[in-house]
Amino acid sequence: MSWNRPHKLTGNLDIRYDAETPHGLGWFKRTGLNLFVQGQSGRAFTPMDLIDQNAIGLPYSRNAPFQVTTDLKITAGSA
């Protein structure tokens, strides 16, 4: 519908070090960190009854609340 404009915001941070690391982070050698965050709002849905069998509202008449998904991946190599 024209009034329903879902919004999505994503961010990704990826840090990896192989042979050289910043001063004081020697333990971070051959290690990586990846952080992904996604926020989404305004997804339209059709309200359903308590057992999700029957629609109790007009199709796509409601908007879902703001939702955040976060993924974190850490990889550690051998020295």
HELIX and SHEET records of a PDB file:
HELIX    1   1 GLY A   26  PHE A   28  5                                   3    
SHEET    1   A 3 HIS A   7  TYR A  17  0                                        
SHEET    2   A 3 THR A  31  SER A  41 -1                                        
SHEET    3   A 3 GLN A  67  ALA A  76 -1                                        
SHEET    1   B 2 ALA A  44  PHE A  45  0                                        
SHEET    2   B 2 ARG A  62  ASN A  63 -1                                        
END                                                                             
